[in-house]
Amino acid sequence: MIVRDGSSCTLGTQKAVALAGYLGIRGEPIGREQLATVLWAESTHEQARRSLRGELARLRSALPAGAVGASRLNIWLDPSVVEIDVRRFWALLAHGRDDEAVELYRGPLLEGLDLRNAEPFERWLHSERHLLEIDYVGVLRRLIVAAWDRGDASIVLRWARRALRCQPLAEEFYVHAMEAAEQLDDRATVLTTYRQLEDVLQGELGIGPGGEARAVARRGSNVDDTEGPLDVSSLGRRPGEYVGHEREQALLRELIRRSGAECGSVAFVHGPAGAGKTSLLWEVLGRRRAVWCRAQRSASTIAYYPIATGLREHLSRWGVPSVDDLWLREAARVCPELSRATPSPSLGVREDKIRLLEGLSATLVGAAGRGGVVIFDDVQWADADTTAVLEDLIQRLPRLRVSIVVVARDDHDLKSTGMAEVLAATARSGYLTEVVVDELSGGQILQLIRQSCHDLSARAPAGWLEEFAETVYEVIGGNPFYALECARLALDGSQEPPVEPVVAVRFGVRDIVRARLAALPRHLQQVAEAATVVGEPLSPDVLARVLKVDPWEFANHLDALASRGVLTMGRDGLGFVHDLVAEAIYESIPSARRQLLHERAALALAHAHATGIDNVGGRIAAHLEAAGRKEEAIPYHERAAEAAHRAHAPQMAIYHYQRLRELLPRDQHVPLLLQLGGTLSYGASGESETVYREALKLASEQGDGHAQARCHLALGALLRRRSDLSGSRRALTEALRRFEVYGDAEGMEQALEALTYAYIQQGQLAAASSSASQAAALARNTGRLANLGRATLSRGIAHLYGGEYESALRCCEAARGLAKDTGDELSEAEALRYLSAVYGIDGRLGTPEQAWSTAEQAIEICSRLGHRTGLARAADGAGGAYLLQGDWERALECYVAALHLKDIFGYVWGFDAVIYRIGYTLLVAGENHGARRALEHAEILSRRLNAPYWLCRTLMAAAELALRDGDWVRASPLATASRELAKRIEHREFMLQARALVRGADTLGSGSQQSIGFKGAPQVSGRFQSSRSLQRIGHRATDSTGTVNAHLPDLPQVLEVPVRGVDAVITWLEGVVDRQLRALPEECRGEGAHSDPTEIHNRKSAPPP
């Protein structure tokens, strides 16, 4: 509807309305050609343009002057003149003004508009209507939740009714309306709403209401009929309360309360199957918001399945979580319904995994809300990648205000997916509370039967019931599930229980299920068997195809099983009332029939998911293997492995690669082993090396030189990460030679780039510059600008580490320009970070302001992309800018923030550089004790990581510190070692500084008692001067009055500084280093490592003679 000056006006034609709607909702200039194509798709070009001009004129005459803007190419509506209610609706949502937004929605978008000859417009309108309806329903969900939180049932009823006008098949809103009416003691509305639900579901879908709606209806009437269809004319009395586990309830409630008020907590709830763990959580949570991530045995081959189902269920009930769009885009990789935005660009395999984990953690926490709960249920079946998300969440607990509940059965081993290790680490950190759900006592079993089985309680004498409960407890113990199943079977289809209670007791779950199935018609037994094979969530279409039954008829079979207490409607769809039932049925199926059902299940899943086979490839492969069709499972394992790679689920990818390794013939293993080794390389590097060497051996046996080159390249990159630089260079050189033989330019570029960084890491900077130049020449000749940019940057890094700062500056600026030209923000951030480092080299080539500006730009890009290790490197550059300015306190904060990021995300490479900078900053500040301790840790790490460049800098700083203290015994070997190392890496400036340090130590040792000082302190015999960097920093930092010359902006808010103060920083740093050293692989000792790193700590400072 068009409104002008308070009254509605018409545009005359449907096309004019469509044109106004399209321009208004898009909210941006639209090309004339596009508009003509969208609105007049079947007309000729000239006819469409002529029609567009006519409708545009009609639109201009109806709208205020200036409302329609147009140029030769584009047309638009001016938002300052025309207000579009849809765009205002979105703006109100963005600002959290849900009450106002919901009043703007008056029905489907452009309702009643019917165009001809405009199929593209119709498709666009259908999509926008659907998305707008989703947003509207999401607002109503949030309003309903807020009203429940306030205890305002009348408002809940109002919003639920509005939601039902929009989505009349959404059972959740009927339940909200019924529960609200129940709170208002309006039993008539409860039953009326239930009848409406029953009519619409039966009429549209041919099914009945779910268990939750039936339960609410029963509570509002006078009949208990837990089995069979619900008769709303004779509904029963309210069910009893939860029985037993009062201490466990109180413990969980206190944990959840403290989590909302103080900091997060983890509860590990475990007990035997059927003990009531899930029921306990339902009782404790009540209406509290929770994200329920439930693992399932049949979905254990789908990465992140529990998290995806938990987020989908939350989305349907509460709407999209209020978290940053960056994290929603990441979570949408697992649950696509969360965001329509384009996924963030790749950061590399390791960084993509880190960002996904952070995105899923942030989305789960945002979905739960402050004081909410995130539940990982049945973790004995969770995949290893879901375990990684749980581990990431637990690491963030000190900063969270949510409770994490982990639920597991006692009869399963949690070691295979790493869950046992995660829980043990959490217990050691003091965040874990164990909640054991034991069986009930005999008296509680009697109470449970009386309160839950009203038919039996009403028909059996009190004495009989007591004897029955006592017999149940003696025979099968106090398991609530077993007890209730026995009680439900006691009537056995008759109206009266047996004379002797012992006759009604079954011995264990198998006997119970066998008795339950025996009472079912044969066709329902077959449905139950097929359902256990296919697995949850149960899909009527898939199951109908397995049994070759009409889907509508099959839906009735499922409804019948639900009415008999075999199936139930759970949080994530239709499933068995308990896993024990499904397990017992599956074990009772004869093996031949089981194989046939697995084969049919594979075919049915492949047919049902023909356009999205990757999502169920793992399930199909598992069914085919269970059916004995192992060769047919191979392509599905391959697709599942590729899907796991795209989803950044390395553990699931490893599982499928290992299965392929067993199924494929050996002569097809080389590419498979390279993929497996690449996935393993970010975890157990020793196992990865074994896999690569096996691939190399096999490629050699087959005489495949190109495959050998790929193996050498992968092995060389792995060895470089493990600091085996000699082995890395040999492998990469061999890979380069073989790629040259085969003319593989891309392979040559990859080998040269890896060689460049191996040379840099080893300190062979001339060789690094040469290999980077070769890589740049290759990229230039092949026209690959992105590769040229990376090669140019690596050459600049080699120049920077070699002390050739002018050349480094030119290369980094060129690399940044190439990154901007190709739109590669990640490479641009890396170039900016090194530009900041070049500008910050003692103030020779730039100012603190330039160093800060480039670092700030890098921080902004990395923060926006979620690039955490890149953010750490950019923070490092910002610290250099502060230090160059003379603000050592903020420099220290930057370095602490950088180290904190590396520690959180397990990125040990570069630790030594950041710790060196912390020590150097404290040296500048005159904090000698803290500087010494930091430099000792930097030396240990540099040796372990085989980083001669940073080791040389560390030794020089430690020697200078020792000279300050007048400790020539300590200074002399440090200075000598730094001189030899500077010679080895051929760094001219380092050699000059190291020689000066050696002379200073010799002078001090010859009898002078003067010590080396900073800024005017006495020098050794006037011949040794503090390092040039200290002098430059000192002169730039202050003016003649001692005041800091310039002011840089405060620390960016995205940088978290966990500790402040020199003593606190050093204590924290030592804990971080100890943790990282223990996590470092044993084989990663570096070629120059100490056999015993503790000897550095044990050095004694001796007084001068």
VENJOKA-V428257 format. One record per residue. N is the residue number from 1. RES is the residue in one letter. BURIAL is + if it has 24 or more other C-alpha atoms within 12 Angstrom, else -. D_CENTER is the distance of its C-alpha to the mean C-alpha in whole Angstrom. Layout:
n: [N:N]
res: [RES:RES]
burial: [BURIAL:BURIAL]
d_center: [D_CENTER:D_CENTER]
This chain:
n: [1:2:3:4:5:6:7:8:9:10:11:12:13:14:15:16:17:18:19:20:21:22:23:24:25:26:27:28:29:30:31:32:33:34:35:36:37:38:39:40:41:42:43:44:45:46:47:48:49:50:51:52:53:54:55:56:57:58:59:60:61:62:63:64:65:66:67:68:69:70:71:72:73:74:75:76:77:78:79:80:81:82:83:84:85:86:87:88:89:90:91:92:93:94:95:96:97:98:99:100:101:102:103:104:105:106:107:108:109:110:111:112:113:114:115:116:117:118:119:120:121:122:123:124:125:126:127:128:129:130:131:132:133:134:135:136:137:138:139:140:141:142:143:144:145:146:147:148:149:150:151:152:153:154:155:156:157:158:159:160:161:162:163:164:165:166:167:168:169:170:171:172:173:174:175:176:177:178:179:180:181:182:183:184:185:186:187:188:189:190:191:192:193:194:195:196:197:198:199:200:201:202:203:204:205:206:207:208:209:210:211:212:213:214:215:216:217:218:219:220:221:222:223:224:225:226:227:228:229:230:231:232:233:234:235:236:237:238:239:240:241:242:243:244:245:246:247:248:249:250:251:252:253:254:255:256:257:258:259:260:261:262:263:264:265:266:267:268:269:270:271:272:273:274:275:276:277:278:279:280:281:282:283:284:285:286:287:288:289:290:291:292:293:294:295:296:297:298:299:300:301:302:303:304:305:306:307:308:309:310:311:312:313:314:315:316:317:318:319:320:321:322:323:324:325:326:327:328:329:330:331:332:333:334:335:336:337:338:339:340:341:342:343:344:345:346:347:348:349:350:351:352:353:354:355:356:357:358:359:360:361:362:363:364:365:366:367:368:369:370:371:372:373:374:375:376:377:378:379:380:381:382:383:384:385:386:387:388:389:390:391:392:393:394:395:396:397:398:399:400:401:402:403:404:405:406:407:408:409:410:411:412:413:414:415:416:417:418:419:420:421:422:423:424:425:426:427:428:429:430:431:432:433:434:435:436:437:438:439:440:441:442:443:444:445:446:447:448:449:450:451:452:453:454:455:456:457:458:459:460:461:462:463:464:465:466:467:468:469:470:471:472:473:474:475:476:477:478:479:480:481:482:483:484:485:486:487:488:489:490:491:492:493:494:495:496:497:498:499:500:501:502:503:504:505:506:507:508:509:510:511:512:513:514:515:516:517:518:519:520:521:522:523:524:525:526:527:528:529:530:531:532:533:534:535:536:537:538:539:540:541:542:543:544:545:546:547:548:549:550:551:552:553:554:555:556:557:558:559:560:561:562:563:564:565:566:567:568:569:570:571:572:573:574:575:576:577:578:579:580:581:582:583:584:585:586:587:588:589:590:591:592:593:594:595:596:597:598:599:600:601:602:603:604:605:606:607:608:609:610:611:612:613:614:615:616:617:618:619:620:621:622:623:624:625:626:627:628:629:630:631:632:633:634:635:636:637:638:639:640:641:642:643:644:645:646:647:648:649:650:651:652:653:654:655:656:657:658:659:660:661:662:663:664:665:666:667:668:669:670:671:672:673:674:675:676:677:678:679:680:681:682:683:684:685:686:687:688:689:690:691:692:693:694:695:696:697:698:699:700:701:702:703:704:705:706:707:708:709:710:711:712:713:714:715:716:717:718:719:720:721:722:723:724:725:726:727:728:729:730:731:732:733:734:735:736:737:738:739:740:741:742:743:744:745:746:747:748:749:750:751:752:753:754:755:756:757:758:759:760:761:762:763:764:765:766:767:768:769:770:771:772:773:774:775:776:777:778:779:780:781:782:783:784:785:786:787:788:789:790:791:792:793:794:795:796:797:798:799:800:801:802:803:804:805:806:807:808:809:810:811:812:813:814:815:816:817:818:819:820:821:822:823:824:825:826:827:828:829:830:831:832:833:834:835:836:837:838:839:840:841:842:843:844:845:846:847:848:849:850:851:852:853:854:855:856:857:858:859:860:861:862:863:864:865:866:867:868:869:870:871:872:873:874:875:876:877:878:879:880:881:882:883:884:885:886:887:888:889:890:891:892:893:894:895:896:897:898:899:900:901:902:903:904:905:906:907:908:909:910:911:912:913:914:915:916:917:918:919:920:921:922:923:924:925:926:927:928:929:930:931:932:933:934:935:936:937:938:939:940:941:942:943:944:945:946:947:948:949:950:951:952:953:954:955:956:957:958:959:960:961:962:963:964:965:966:967:968:969:970:971:972:973:974:975:976:977:978:979:980:981:982:983:984:985:986:987:988:989:990:991:992:993:994:995:996:997:998:999:1000:1001:1002:1003:1004:1005:1006:1007:1008:1009:1010:1011:1012:1013:1014:1015:1016:1017:1018:1019:1020:1021:1022:1023:1024:1025:1026:1027:1028:1029:1030:1031:1032:1033:1034:1035:1036:1037:1038:1039:1040:1041:1042:1043:1044:1045:1046:1047:1048:1049:1050:1051:1052:1053:1054:1055:1056:1057:1058:1059:1060:1061:1062:1063:1064:1065:1066:1067:1068:1069:1070:1071:1072:1073:1074:1075:1076:1077:1078:1079:1080:1081:1082:1083:1084:1085:1086:1087:1088:1089:1090:1091:1092:1093:1094:1095:1096:1097:1098:1099:1100:1101:1102:1103:1104:1105]
res: [M:I:V:R:D:G:S:S:C:T:L:G:T:Q:K:A:V:A:L:A:G:Y:L:G:I:R:G:E:P:I:G:R:E:Q:L:A:T:V:L:W:A:E:S:T:H:E:Q:A:R:R:S:L:R:G:E:L:A:R:L:R:S:A:L:P:A:G:A:V:G:A:S:R:L:N:I:W:L:D:P:S:V:V:E:I:D:V:R:R:F:W:A:L:L:A:H:G:R:D:D:E:A:V:E:L:Y:R:G:P:L:L:E:G:L:D:L:R:N:A:E:P:F:E:R:W:L:H:S:E:R:H:L:L:E:I:D:Y:V:G:V:L:R:R:L:I:V:A:A:W:D:R:G:D:A:S:I:V:L:R:W:A:R:R:A:L:R:C:Q:P:L:A:E:E:F:Y:V:H:A:M:E:A:A:E:Q:L:D:D:R:A:T:V:L:T:T:Y:R:Q:L:E:D:V:L:Q:G:E:L:G:I:G:P:G:G:E:A:R:A:V:A:R:R:G:S:N:V:D:D:T:E:G:P:L:D:V:S:S:L:G:R:R:P:G:E:Y:V:G:H:E:R:E:Q:A:L:L:R:E:L:I:R:R:S:G:A:E:C:G:S:V:A:F:V:H:G:P:A:G:A:G:K:T:S:L:L:W:E:V:L:G:R:R:R:A:V:W:C:R:A:Q:R:S:A:S:T:I:A:Y:Y:P:I:A:T:G:L:R:E:H:L:S:R:W:G:V:P:S:V:D:D:L:W:L:R:E:A:A:R:V:C:P:E:L:S:R:A:T:P:S:P:S:L:G:V:R:E:D:K:I:R:L:L:E:G:L:S:A:T:L:V:G:A:A:G:R:G:G:V:V:I:F:D:D:V:Q:W:A:D:A:D:T:T:A:V:L:E:D:L:I:Q:R:L:P:R:L:R:V:S:I:V:V:V:A:R:D:D:H:D:L:K:S:T:G:M:A:E:V:L:A:A:T:A:R:S:G:Y:L:T:E:V:V:V:D:E:L:S:G:G:Q:I:L:Q:L:I:R:Q:S:C:H:D:L:S:A:R:A:P:A:G:W:L:E:E:F:A:E:T:V:Y:E:V:I:G:G:N:P:F:Y:A:L:E:C:A:R:L:A:L:D:G:S:Q:E:P:P:V:E:P:V:V:A:V:R:F:G:V:R:D:I:V:R:A:R:L:A:A:L:P:R:H:L:Q:Q:V:A:E:A:A:T:V:V:G:E:P:L:S:P:D:V:L:A:R:V:L:K:V:D:P:W:E:F:A:N:H:L:D:A:L:A:S:R:G:V:L:T:M:G:R:D:G:L:G:F:V:H:D:L:V:A:E:A:I:Y:E:S:I:P:S:A:R:R:Q:L:L:H:E:R:A:A:L:A:L:A:H:A:H:A:T:G:I:D:N:V:G:G:R:I:A:A:H:L:E:A:A:G:R:K:E:E:A:I:P:Y:H:E:R:A:A:E:A:A:H:R:A:H:A:P:Q:M:A:I:Y:H:Y:Q:R:L:R:E:L:L:P:R:D:Q:H:V:P:L:L:L:Q:L:G:G:T:L:S:Y:G:A:S:G:E:S:E:T:V:Y:R:E:A:L:K:L:A:S:E:Q:G:D:G:H:A:Q:A:R:C:H:L:A:L:G:A:L:L:R:R:R:S:D:L:S:G:S:R:R:A:L:T:E:A:L:R:R:F:E:V:Y:G:D:A:E:G:M:E:Q:A:L:E:A:L:T:Y:A:Y:I:Q:Q:G:Q:L:A:A:A:S:S:S:A:S:Q:A:A:A:L:A:R:N:T:G:R:L:A:N:L:G:R:A:T:L:S:R:G:I:A:H:L:Y:G:G:E:Y:E:S:A:L:R:C:C:E:A:A:R:G:L:A:K:D:T:G:D:E:L:S:E:A:E:A:L:R:Y:L:S:A:V:Y:G:I:D:G:R:L:G:T:P:E:Q:A:W:S:T:A:E:Q:A:I:E:I:C:S:R:L:G:H:R:T:G:L:A:R:A:A:D:G:A:G:G:A:Y:L:L:Q:G:D:W:E:R:A:L:E:C:Y:V:A:A:L:H:L:K:D:I:F:G:Y:V:W:G:F:D:A:V:I:Y:R:I:G:Y:T:L:L:V:A:G:E:N:H:G:A:R:R:A:L:E:H:A:E:I:L:S:R:R:L:N:A:P:Y:W:L:C:R:T:L:M:A:A:A:E:L:A:L:R:D:G:D:W:V:R:A:S:P:L:A:T:A:S:R:E:L:A:K:R:I:E:H:R:E:F:M:L:Q:A:R:A:L:V:R:G:A:D:T:L:G:S:G:S:Q:Q:S:I:G:F:K:G:A:P:Q:V:S:G:R:F:Q:S:S:R:S:L:Q:R:I:G:H:R:A:T:D:S:T:G:T:V:N:A:H:L:P:D:L:P:Q:V:L:E:V:P:V:R:G:V:D:A:V:I:T:W:L:E:G:V:V:D:R:Q:L:R:A:L:P:E:E:C:R:G:E:G:A:H:S:D:P:T:E:I:H:N:R:K:S:A:P:P:P]
burial: [+:+:-:-:-:-:-:-:-:-:+:-:-:+:+:+:+:+:+:+:+:+:+:+:+:+:+:-:+:+:-:+:+:+:+:+:+:+:+:+:+:-:-:-:-:-:-:+:+:-:+:+:+:-:+:+:+:+:+:+:-:+:+:-:-:-:+:+:+:-:-:-:-:-:+:+:+:+:-:-:-:+:+:+:+:+:+:+:+:+:-:-:+:-:-:-:-:+:+:-:+:+:-:+:+:-:-:+:+:+:-:-:-:-:+:-:-:+:-:-:+:+:-:-:+:-:-:-:+:-:-:+:+:+:+:+:+:+:+:+:+:+:+:+:+:-:+:+:-:-:-:-:+:+:+:+:+:+:+:+:+:+:+:+:-:+:+:+:+:+:+:+:+:+:+:+:+:+:+:+:+:+:+:-:-:-:+:-:+:+:+:-:+:+:+:+:+:+:-:-:-:-:-:-:-:-:+:+:+:+:+:+:+:+:+:+:+:+:+:+:+:-:+:+:+:+:+:-:+:+:+:+:-:-:+:+:-:+:+:-:-:+:+:+:+:-:-:+:+:-:+:+:+:+:+:+:+:+:+:+:-:-:+:+:+:+:+:+:+:+:+:+:+:+:+:+:+:+:+:+:+:-:-:+:+:-:-:+:+:+:+:+:+:+:+:+:+:+:+:+:+:+:+:+:+:+:+:+:+:+:+:+:+:+:+:+:+:+:+:+:+:+:+:+:+:+:+:+:+:+:+:+:+:+:+:-:+:+:+:-:-:-:+:+:+:+:+:-:-:+:+:+:+:+:+:+:+:+:+:+:+:+:+:+:+:+:+:+:+:+:+:+:+:+:+:+:+:+:+:+:+:+:+:+:+:+:+:+:+:+:+:+:+:+:+:+:+:-:-:+:+:+:+:+:+:+:+:+:+:-:-:-:-:+:-:-:+:+:+:+:-:+:+:-:-:+:-:-:-:-:+:+:+:+:+:+:+:+:+:+:+:+:+:+:+:+:+:+:+:+:+:+:+:+:+:+:+:-:-:+:-:-:-:+:+:+:+:+:+:+:+:+:+:-:+:+:+:+:+:+:+:+:+:+:+:+:+:+:+:+:+:+:-:-:-:-:+:+:-:-:+:+:-:+:+:+:+:+:+:+:+:+:+:+:+:+:+:-:-:+:-:-:-:+:+:+:+:+:+:+:+:+:+:+:+:+:+:+:+:+:+:+:+:+:+:+:+:-:-:-:-:-:+:+:+:+:+:+:+:+:+:+:+:+:+:+:+:+:+:+:+:+:-:+:+:+:+:+:+:+:+:+:+:+:+:+:-:+:+:-:-:-:-:+:+:+:+:+:+:+:+:+:+:+:+:+:-:+:-:-:-:-:+:+:+:+:+:+:+:+:+:+:+:+:+:+:+:-:+:-:-:+:+:+:+:+:+:+:+:+:+:+:+:+:+:+:+:+:+:+:+:+:+:+:+:+:+:+:+:+:+:-:+:+:-:-:-:-:+:+:+:+:+:+:+:+:+:+:+:+:+:+:+:+:+:+:+:+:+:+:+:+:+:+:+:+:+:+:+:-:-:-:-:-:+:+:+:+:+:+:+:+:+:+:+:+:+:+:+:+:+:+:+:+:+:+:+:+:+:+:+:+:+:+:+:+:+:+:+:-:-:-:-:-:+:+:+:+:+:+:+:+:+:+:+:+:+:+:+:+:+:+:+:+:+:+:+:+:+:+:+:+:+:+:+:+:+:+:+:-:-:-:-:-:+:+:+:+:+:+:+:+:+:+:+:+:+:+:+:+:+:+:+:+:+:-:+:+:+:+:+:+:+:+:+:+:+:+:+:-:-:-:-:+:+:+:+:+:+:+:+:+:+:+:+:+:+:+:+:+:+:+:+:+:+:+:+:+:+:+:+:+:+:+:+:+:+:+:+:+:+:+:+:+:+:+:+:+:+:+:+:+:+:+:+:+:+:+:+:+:+:+:+:+:+:+:+:+:+:+:+:+:+:+:+:+:+:+:+:+:+:+:+:+:+:+:+:+:+:+:+:+:+:+:+:+:+:+:+:+:+:+:+:+:+:+:+:+:-:+:+:+:+:+:+:+:+:+:+:+:+:+:+:+:+:+:+:+:+:+:+:+:+:+:+:+:+:+:+:+:+:+:+:+:+:+:+:+:+:+:+:+:+:+:+:+:+:+:+:+:+:+:+:-:+:+:+:-:+:+:+:+:+:+:+:+:+:+:+:+:+:+:+:+:+:-:-:+:+:+:+:+:+:+:+:-:-:-:+:+:-:-:-:+:+:+:+:+:+:+:-:+:+:+:+:+:+:-:-:-:-:-:-:-:-:-:-:+:-:-:+:+:-:+:+:+:+:+:-:-:-:+:-:-:+:+:-:+:+:+:-:+:+:-:-:+:+:-:-:+:-:-:+:+:+:+:+:+:+:-:-:-:-:-:-:+:-:-:-:-:-:-:-:+:-]
d_center: [43:45:46:48:50:49:51:49:50:50:49:52:50:46:45:46:44:41:41:41:38:36:37:36:33:32:33:33:36:37:39:42:42:38:40:43:41:39:42:44:43:46:48:50:48:51:51:48:48:52:50:47:50:52:49:48:51:51:48:49:52:50:48:49:50:47:45:45:44:45:45:47:43:41:41:39:40:40:38:40:43:41:39:36:35:32:31:32:30:27:28:29:25:24:26:25:29:28:32:33:31:32:35:35:34:37:36:35:35:38:39:43:42:43:44:46:45:41:39:36:37:36:33:32:33:32:28:29:30:28:25:27:28:24:24:27:26:23:25:28:25:24:28:28:26:27:31:30:29:32:34:36:36:38:36:33:36:37:33:33:36:35:32:34:36:33:31:34:33:30:31:28:30:34:32:31:35:37:35:36:40:40:39:42:44:45:45:46:43:41:43:44:40:40:42:41:38:40:42:39:37:40:41:38:36:39:37:37:35:32:33:32:34:37:36:37:40:41:41:43:46:48:47:44:44:41:42:43:42:42:46:45:49:49:46:46:45:42:40:41:38:36:38:37:35:36:35:31:31:32:30:26:28:29:25:24:26:26:22:23:26:25:21:19:20:19:21:22:24:26:29:31:30:32:32:30:27:25:29:28:25:26:29:28:25:28:27:24:21:18:15:16:14:17:17:20:22:22:19:18:18:15:12:9:12:13:10:11:14:14:12:15:17:16:17:20:21:20:19:16:14:16:13:13:13:11:8:10:10:7:6:10:9:8:11:13:15:13:14:17:16:16:13:13:15:14:14:15:13:13:11:9:7:7:6:3:3:5:4:3:6:8:8:9:11:13:14:15:17:19:21:19:17:14:16:15:18:20:18:20:19:15:14:13:10:9:11:9:6:10:11:9:10:13:13:13:16:18:17:16:18:17:18:16:18:18:21:22:26:28:29:26:25:21:22:21:17:17:17:20:20:17:19:22:20:19:23:24:23:24:22:22:25:26:27:30:31:34:36:39:42:45:46:43:43:46:44:41:44:46:43:41:44:46:48:49:50:52:54:54:57:55:57:55:52:52:53:51:48:50:50:46:45:48:47:43:42:40:37:37:35:38:41:40:40:43:45:44:45:48:50:49:50:53:54:55:54:56:59:57:54:53:53:50:48:46:45:41:38:40:43:42:40:43:45:42:42:46:47:45:46:46:43:41:41:40:37:36:36:34:31:31:31:28:26:24:23:27:28:31:32:30:32:35:35:35:38:40:40:40:37:39:41:38:36:39:39:36:37:40:38:36:39:40:37:35:33:31:28:25:22:21:24:27:27:30:31:30:28:31:33:31:31:35:36:34:36:39:39:41:40:41:40:37:37:38:35:32:34:34:31:30:32:31:27:28:30:28:25:27:25:22:23:20:18:20:22:21:22:25:26:26:28:31:31:32:34:36:35:33:34:32:29:29:28:25:23:23:22:19:18:18:16:14:14:13:10:9:10:13:14:15:16:18:20:21:22:24:26:27:28:30:31:32:36:36:37:34:31:31:28:26:27:26:22:22:23:21:18:19:20:17:18:21:23:26:25:24:28:30:28:29:32:33:32:34:37:37:37:40:41:41:42:39:39:36:34:35:34:31:31:32:30:27:29:30:26:25:28:28:25:27:29:32:33:36:35:32:35:37:35:34:37:38:35:37:40:39:37:40:42:40:40:36:36:32:32:34:32:29:32:33:30:29:33:33:30:31:35:33:32:35:37:39:38:41:40:36:38:40:37:35:38:39:35:36:39:37:35:37:40:37:36:32:32:28:29:32:30:28:31:33:30:31:34:34:32:35:37:36:36:39:40:41:40:42:40:37:37:38:36:33:34:35:31:30:32:31:28:29:31:28:26:23:22:20:23:25:23:24:27:27:26:29:31:31:32:35:36:35:38:40:41:43:41:40:39:37:36:35:33:31:31:29:27:26:26:23:21:21:20:17:16:16:14:11:13:13:16:18:18:19:22:23:23:26:28:28:29:32:33:34:35:38:39:39:37:36:34:32:31:30:28:26:26:25:22:21:22:19:17:18:18:14:13:15:17:21:23:24:24:28:29:27:29:32:32:31:34:36:35:37:40:40:40:43:41:42:41:37:38:39:36:34:36:36:32:32:35:33:30:32:34:31:29:32:32:36:35:34:36:39:38:37:40:42:41:41:45:45:44:47:50:49:49:53:51:53:52:48:48:51:48:45:47:49:45:44:47:47:43:44:46:44:41:44:43:46:45:44:47:49:47:47:51:51:50:52:55:54:53:57:58:57:58:61:62:61:59:57:54:51:50:48:50:53:53:56:55:57:60:59:58:54:52:48:46:46:43:44:47:45:42:45:47:45:43:46:50:53:52:49:47:44:45:41:38:35:32:30:27:24:22:19:20:20:23:23:27:30:33:34:35:32:30:32:31:27:27:29:27:24:26:27:24:23:26:26:22:24:25:29:30:28:32:33:36:38:36:38:39:38:36:38:41:40:39:43:45:48:49:53:55:57:60]
